[in-house]
Amino acid sequence: MRVWIDADACPKAAKDLVIKFALKRKYEVVLVAGQSQIKPSLTLVKLIVVPSGPDAADDYLVEHAVPGELVICSDVPLADRLVKKGVAALDPRGKEFDAQNMGQRLAMRNLFTDLREQGQASGGQGAYGEREKQAFANCLDRILTRLAREYPSPPAGENP
């Protein structure tokens, strides 16, 4: 199993939780970023820095993530592309993106974008605190357990 992280916008605390789970459950973590990042010196963590450009990291994630894997991202349009491809997606605040909630999440994102552009709303999400970390850890555990059940790894020595 592999967990991908849209690393440019993901809080460090969420990245750290994913890596902690990876050490325990023995899966690969791939950080995808548009700019250089500090990569933990663990063999199970890879860093891919994509060429700069609009949506370069998003395009890389959509192209390379496959069903049975998980992508951690805050970007609602990216999550929509992943969900349509059958890839699990989770935001760092512990809310899973899925086919049932995607329409509502896209509509809310578009509404807030319009309000910001009109000067009727400002700012973004609140601080990333203990409540968000706990919600993320709980949902991460649930999704990883579900994916392991739905997409079992082949026995050691066999190719997938």
N, C-alpha and C positions, 0 to 999 in steps of 0.2 A: 504494500500500500504506500501511497505517496500523498503528502499534504503540501499543497502549494500555498505560498503567501504573497499577496500583492504587497511587497515590502515597503514601498515608499510611504504609504499612508497607514500602515498597521502600527498600533502602539507597541512599544517595546515589551510591555508586560504581557500582551497577547502572544507575541513571538516567543517569549520565554516559556509561556505555558505550553505552546505547541511543541517546543523542543523538549520540555520536561516529559510530556506525554510520549514523544517519539522515543526517548531513551527507555522508557518503561515498556512500550509496546513494540519496539523495534521496527519503526517505519522511517522512510526517508522524508526529509523536509527540503523543499526547494523554495528559496527566496528569489523572487523575480522583481527587479528594480530598474528604474530608469537612470539611477545614479548610484555611484559606489556606496556600499554599505559595509559595516563591520560584520564579518561572518564569524560565528562561534567556531572554534577549532575542533569541531567534531566531524568525523567522517560521514555521519548520517545527514549532515546539513550541507547543501550546495547553494551557491549564490550565482545567479545569472543576471548580468547587467546587460540590458538590451540597449540598442542604439536609441538616442533621444529622439523624441518625436511624439506627436499626439497619439495617445492610446497604444504606444509600442508595447508596453508591458501587458496591457489588457489583451492585445492581439496575440502575444506570445502565450499567455495563459490559456486563451480559448483554443489556440492551435495545438497545444501540447497536453493539457489535462484531459483525462479520459474518464468515462463512467467507472465508478468504484473508487475514485479519488476525491479529495476535498480541496476546495480553494477558500482561503480566508481573504475576504475583501470587503471594503466599505462601499465600493462603487456599484450602485444599483443597475445601471445599464450593463456593466460587465457581468454581474450576477445573472441578469436576464439571459445573456448570451450563453453562459455556462449551464444554467438550468435547462435551457432549450436543447443543449447538447447531451443532457443526462448526467452532468457533473454536479456533485453536491457543493453547495456554497453556504458559507457562514460569515456573518459580520463579526467584528471583534467585540461587539457588545452582547453576543450570545443570541442573536436572532437568525434563525435559518431562513435562507431564501428557498422557496419552492414554487412549484407551478400554481398552487392555490393562492399564494400571497403576492406573487410577482406583479400582477396588474395593479393591485392597491399600492404596492411599494413604488412602482414607477410613477403612478399618478401623484402620490405624495411628494416624491422627489421633484417632479415637474412643477407642481404647485409652489413649492418652496423656492425653486429656482426663479419662477416668474415673480414671486413676491420680493425676492432679493433684488432682482433686476429693476423693479418698480420702486425700490427704496422703502418698501413696507415691512421688510423683515431684514434682520442682519444676524451675523454670527453663524456659528455652526453648532455642532453637538457640544454638550457639556463635558466636564472633565471626566477622564477615565479613572474611576475609583474602584474600591473594593467590590461594590455591588456589580459593576460591569464585569470585573475580572471573574467573579464567582458565577455569574450568568453565562459567561463565555466558557469557563471550564466545564460547567454542567452540560451545556449543549454540545461542546466538543466531545466529551465522553460519550454522550448518547449517539452522536453521528458516527464516531469511529467504531463503536460497538455494532451499530446497524450495518455499516459498510463492511466490516469484517465478517458479519453473518451473511450478507448478500453477495459478497465477492471474496470467498475464501481464497487464501494464498495456496499455491500448489505446494506439495511436500518438497522438502529440501532436495536439491539436485535435479528437480524437474523444471523445465522452462514453461513459463506461462503461455 
